[in-house]
Amino acid sequence: MSAFVPPRYGSLIRLYGSENYDKIRKSRILVVGAGGIGCEILKNLAYLGVAHVELVDLDTIDVSNLNRQFLFRPEHVGKPKAIVAGSVAVGFNSDMHVQPHYDNIKSSLFSVDFISTFSIVLNALDNLDARRHVNRLCLAAKVPLIDSGTTGYLGQVTPIVKGMTTCYECYPKAAQKVYPICTIRSTPDKPVHCIVWAKECFKLLFGNSSESMLFEDETSSGEKSTYMSLIAFPAEAASVEEVITQYGCALVTALFDTEIQKRIDMGVYKTAKHIPFSLPSELVADAGRTALMIALQQQGEVAPHGTQGWELIVWSVKDCIVTFLLCLFELSVSQRDRALLGSLSFDKDDLWAMRFVCAAANLRMHVFHISPLLSYHDSKGIAGNIVPAISTTNAIVAGIQVAQAVKIITAADASLYRGGRSVVSSDSSASASSKELAQTLCHTYCLRLPTRRGLYLQPLEAEGPAAACYVCGTAQISLQIDTEVSTLGDLVLKVLKGKLAFGEVTVMLGSSVIFEEGEDADEDMQQSLQLKLNCCPAGGVVGGTVLCVEDATQKAQVLVKHVPSALLLETGSEAIASDMFLLGDQDAFALQQANIAKAAESKVNESSSSNSNSDNDDIIVCIDDAPQESVVVEEKGDYGSLKRKREDDLDV
């Protein structure tokens, strides 16, 4: 090696060889995400001696990150993850330069040209949309990508190389679950429904009331809910007795007694499997006296429990009422919070706010026969979008990810990884070195339970690109839609952007551009979104039309099939009924839904075979920025079911 290499790298040179280690040192690596896995990746790259790393993350450090994202300390809370992680990682190895980017990877700054400057990209993201975007950027730039993810004890590492392996979108991911507002407001049957309701109750009472799904304005038709007359918090001069025994007890009664009884009398629950019941007034009054006694003894924030580990204890119904009332009392004596009344927002790390939500959610669960009730810890896990993460799983996955990156960087003919040439095939003309190169790529799964061979790490040979993938292949997308009813806006916003995740899209019909976005796009194009598809320029979009669709990272063909809306509705699918289109043929759609259901069943079976501590591995995550007409929740760990399916196939 011509350049001087510090002695600290001697063991690495002996391991990889001088020539290969020179490749590792000089490689340029992009890390996307500075969370649990991202922190471990940075540490590994620092000890590996990589000279240049760039890090992209748009998030700031939260208190809940500190238990597993080891680069962060309490004094870092509120600061950008990318900047802090980069500076701390350099402390492990001053020879490494980390360029942090406190930004969204979907920003126009991170274009295909930007990605092209790197030897490899390491993904450490936790959401589908961003992972799809990075997948497409790397495919367009022909830069190898190694994706990873963990859920509890489960983890996976997936290399993605254009023309050689499946990409992130070759197979469908399970869709997010959507719960209508009527379920949250009237007919909850899961703990997550009650947690969402409690957060909306927090917003109604302490935040911007009009933004809460529980809010009813003066123009609303029908009889108002009984709690609406109590959303105004007592005046600052109100006594402790007025806050707790008058206002507080009246609010609890309205939310969990009179409003419930009113709906029962209206017949709302006459077809329900379990008819809810209202809280007994005697219990509310007894809890009010207990809360008043505690409040008079301690004029300030009241500790929920004096015992160690209180956050793991499931409160009784009376405890929940007492906590609910004491939270009102604490707000009344807090000058800071009183000043923010009407603009307070829920924060899972605010003990007072989380206690209120836990108490309110448990009371609602109680009256709707949803059991068991939740501890503070479990409530916080759902309310705060926290997926239980285990630091050792993150460390294992990050180690495998960097080891896979080293294989690619040091390959004898690494240029093939950037050429987009298919080597995973039976083509006899493929060189021996190319085939050997392809064999270095493998999907690796980290398992909670050992296989029948006693393995906790399960490597699988990488599959070639899926023939039906429109992202990394040349497959044509089949779209069934009513071209006489649906508009160009429906096609662009619901199909291309909503389902297929295109960016700034250009749509061509023959040689004519019928829609275009971007800085150079004609402003009049936006007006064409209102046109019916069959009335679009260049002859209109009708049955048999083939559209060419492209954005900055990909190009695809869409074959349009005209299907009347009435026939689409006959599928019985809620998703199709709301969006009024179908991607793929009916048989393909049915097969896709069956595969998703099978994967979900496999996930449930795996959880049931684990020990009693496995419940938290499949935690439900509530999405805060859900559309107002619905509440979206997502179940993490889509790779876990795929892992189990493949593992069982291997062991049979």
Secondary structure, 3 states (H helix, E strand, C coil): CCCCCCHHHHHHHHHHCHHHHHHHHHCEEEEECCCHHHHHHHHHHHHHCCCEEEEEECCECCHHHCCCCCCCCHHHCCCEHHHHHHHHHHHHCCCCEEEEEECCCCCCCCCHHHHCCCCEEEECCCCHHHHHHHHHHHHHHCCCEEEEEEEECEEEEEEECCCCCCCCCCCCCCCCEEEEHHHHHCCCCCHHHHHHHHHHHHHHHHCCHHHCCCCCCCCCCCCCCHHHHHCCCCCCCCCHHHHHHHHHHHHHHHHHHHHHHHHHHCCCCCCCCCCCCCCCHHHHHHHHHHHHHHHHHCCCCCCCCCCCCHHHCCCCHHHHHHHHHHHHHHHHHCHHHHHCCCCCCCCCCCHHHHHHHHHHHHHHHHHCCCCCCCCHHHHHHHHCCCCCECHHHHHHHHHHHHHHHHHHHCCCCHHHHHCCCCCCCCCCCCCHHHHHHHHCCEEEEECCCCCCCCCCEEEEECCCCCCCCCCCCCCCEEEEECCCCCEHHHHHHHHHHHHCCCCCCEEEECCEEEEECCCCCCHHHHHHHHCEHHHCCCCCCCCCCEEEEECCCCEEEEEEEECCHHHHHCCCCHHHHHHCEEECCHHHHHHHHHHHHHHHHHHHHHHHHCCHHHHHHHCEEECCCCCCCEEEEEECCHHHHHHHHHHHHHHC
